[in-house]
Amino acid sequence: MPWKSKGVKAEAADAVGARLARQATVEVAGVLGKRDMSRADLARLMGVSPGRVSQILSGDENLTLRSLAAVAEALELDVRISFVEPKAVPQDVTTMRHGGSDAYVYTH
């Protein structure tokens, strides 16, 4: 039996999932930078190994909400998820293409 394609909708969902995972890990890296914290510091706060933190922050599309919640809890932050209209990019945002995905740079 030949290998079956996931289908266009599943592939699109995978791409969106990967983009969301990258966005989340960039956000966490930004928080760590602002707090002058390392991944080892975050691991200590979470009670996990530095390797586990690296796994979480790898940008893998399999990043779970549970993992994000654990990071947020360790950093004493809340996580907010919003659903917005497709292609709705604020006017103060520049869209850049990188590796086949969009990246947004806020230009306040």
N, C-alpha and C positions, 0 to 999 in steps of 0.2 A: 504494500500500500504506500503510495507516494506521500511525502510530507505535505501537509496542508498549510496554506497561508492563513494567517490570523484573520484576514479581512481588513478592509480599509478602515472601518470604524475602530476596530481593536488596535490597529497600528497607530491611528491618530490619538487614541486614548493613551497608548504607551508613550508617545512623544510628549503629550501634555504632562503626563506623570513624571517623566524625566525632567522636564522644564521646571515643574513645581518642586521637585526634589533639589535641583540645583539652586533654585531661588531660596529655599529654606536653608540650605547649607551656607549660602552666601550671607544670609541674614545672621546666622549663628556666628560665622566667622567675624562679621562686623561687630557683633556684641562682644565677642572675646577680645577683639582689637581695641575697642573703646574702653574695655575694663583692664587692658594690659594683662590678659589671661592667656595661658597656653592651653593646648588640648589636654596636657597632663593635669593642669589645674581643674579643668572641667571634669576629667575622669575621676579625680579625687572627690569632687563635689557630688558626682553621680554614684560613687561607690562601684565603679567599673574599671576595667583596665584601659590604659591609653590606646591599646589596639582596638578596643570596642568603640571608643570615641572616634578613632580614625575611620572605622567601618561606617559609623553613623554619618560622619561628615564627608564621606567619599562622593556624595552626589548621586548615589545609586538610586534608580527609580523605584527600588523596593523599600525605600525609607518609609517607616510606618508612623502613623499618628502616635502610637504608643511611644516610639523612640523620641519623637519631637516633644511629646509631653514630658518625658523624663528629662530631656535637656532643659526645657522651660522650667520645670520644677527645681532643678539644680541651680539654675540661674535666677530663680525667684521672679520669673516672667510669665505672662499669659501668652497664649497663642490664639490668634484670630484668623478665621477663614472667611473669605468673602467670595460670593459668586457675583460676577459682573458680566455685562453684555460682551459678546465676542468682539474682538478688534477694538474695544474701547480703550484707547491709550490717551491719558491726559495730555493736554497741549504742552505741559512743561516737561515732557519725557521725550528723549531721543531714542529711537529704536535702532539697534545695531544687530547685524547678523553675525553669528559666530558658530562655526561647526554645524550649520544646518538648523540652528535654533535662534530664537529672538532673545536679545538681552535688552533690558530697559535701563536707561541712565536718567535719573531725575536731575533736572537742570534748574533747580530753585535759585 
